[in-house]
Amino acid sequence: MYYLMQEVITMQPLTFGERLALIRKRRKMTQRQLAERISCQQSDIYRLESGLVSDPHMSRLVALAQALQVSTDWLSGLRDTTDEADPTPPAPPLTTKRPRPRTAAPVG
């Protein structure tokens, strides 16, 4: 299991920005590379990592998690381990559309 060293040493949970910076560096990415991958500005990544923006929009959180290959739960601080150590397979996506009927209803 990959417990974060700073959490173990200080027993303080990492902030969103600290988690973002930690996993970005672990993936050997610069702020600019991450920004390009999720189609935003490098300054947006800086503001997230420095804590100037502590509550990002859900679409930004999902894009960051996908680009960094971690779960949104870990990135937002709801889990203590990254997906690298999680043997649980991801849940299947939920379908929100109803299936279309096979035949059209009679008109008239």
Contacts in CASP RR format, 6 or more apart in sequence:
PFRMAT RR
TARGET T0000
AUTHOR 0000-0000-0000
METHOD contacts of the structure
MODEL  1
MYYLMQEVITMQPLTFGERLALIRKRRKMTQRQLAERISCQQSDIYRLES
GLVSDPHMSRLVALAQALQVSTDWLSGLRDTTDEADPTPPAPPLTTKRPR
PRTAAPVG
1 81 0 8 1.000
1 85 0 8 1.000
2 81 0 8 1.000
2 82 0 8 1.000
2 84 0 8 1.000
2 85 0 8 1.000
3 80 0 8 1.000
3 81 0 8 1.000
4 14 0 8 1.000
4 19 0 8 1.000
4 22 0 8 1.000
4 80 0 8 1.000
6 12 0 8 1.000
6 14 0 8 1.000
6 18 0 8 1.000
6 22 0 8 1.000
7 13 0 8 1.000
7 14 0 8 1.000
7 80 0 8 1.000
13 77 0 8 1.000
14 22 0 8 1.000
14 77 0 8 1.000
15 51 0 8 1.000
15 54 0 8 1.000
16 48 0 8 1.000
16 51 0 8 1.000
16 54 0 8 1.000
16 55 0 8 1.000
16 56 0 8 1.000
16 75 0 8 1.000
16 76 0 8 1.000
16 77 0 8 1.000
17 48 0 8 1.000
17 49 0 8 1.000
17 50 0 8 1.000
17 51 0 8 1.000
17 54 0 8 1.000
18 49 0 8 1.000
19 74 0 8 1.000
19 75 0 8 1.000
19 77 0 8 1.000
20 45 0 8 1.000
20 48 0 8 1.000
20 49 0 8 1.000
20 64 0 8 1.000
20 68 0 8 1.000
20 75 0 8 1.000
21 49 0 8 1.000
23 68 0 8 1.000
23 70 0 8 1.000
23 75 0 8 1.000
23 82 0 8 1.000
24 31 0 8 1.000
24 34 0 8 1.000
24 45 0 8 1.000
24 49 0 8 1.000
24 68 0 8 1.000
27 68 0 8 1.000
27 69 0 8 1.000
29 37 0 8 1.000
29 68 0 8 1.000
31 42 0 8 1.000
31 45 0 8 1.000
31 46 0 8 1.000
31 49 0 8 1.000
32 42 0 8 1.000
32 45 0 8 1.000
34 45 0 8 1.000
34 64 0 8 1.000
34 67 0 8 1.000
34 68 0 8 1.000
35 41 0 8 1.000
35 42 0 8 1.000
35 44 0 8 1.000
35 45 0 8 1.000
37 67 0 8 1.000
38 60 0 8 1.000
38 63 0 8 1.000
38 64 0 8 1.000
38 67 0 8 1.000
39 63 0 8 1.000
40 60 0 8 1.000
44 53 0 8 1.000
44 60 0 8 1.000
47 53 0 8 1.000
48 56 0 8 1.000
48 60 0 8 1.000
48 64 0 8 1.000
56 64 0 8 1.000
61 72 0 8 1.000
61 75 0 8 1.000
61 76 0 8 1.000
62 72 0 8 1.000
64 75 0 8 1.000
65 71 0 8 1.000
65 72 0 8 1.000
65 74 0 8 1.000
65 75 0 8 1.000
68 75 0 8 1.000
69 83 0 8 1.000
70 82 0 8 1.000
70 83 0 8 1.000
71 79 0 8 1.000
71 82 0 8 1.000
71 83 0 8 1.000
71 86 0 8 1.000
73 79 0 8 1.000
74 80 0 8 1.000
74 81 0 8 1.000
74 82 0 8 1.000
74 83 0 8 1.000
79 86 0 8 1.000
END
